[in-house]
Amino acid sequence: MRRGKSIEDIIQEECGKRKVSEEEVRKGSRRNRVSEVRAVIAFRSKEELWISGAEIARYLGVNTSSINRAPARMDHLPPK
């Protein structure tokens, strides 16, 4: 039984919308497009699920600092 949306769901949604592979996002790829998707996932996870930066970082294959800087990147991303 599922309780609701999870970070896995957000990762799938954003990767599908923005045409980026989940594997690239999870393995910490530094490609600009992947970094943008990762920033969106981090922002949504914090806002919608109230997940800590450390937990989000574990899912996305990056360090906690990059997750905590993600909201600053959101100002520069094109809407989708």
Buried (B, 14 or more C-beta within 10 A) or exposed (E): EEEEEBBEBBBEBBBEEBEBEBEBBBEBBEEEEBBBBBBBBBBBBBEEBEBBBEBBBBBBBBEBEBBBEBEEBEEEBEEE
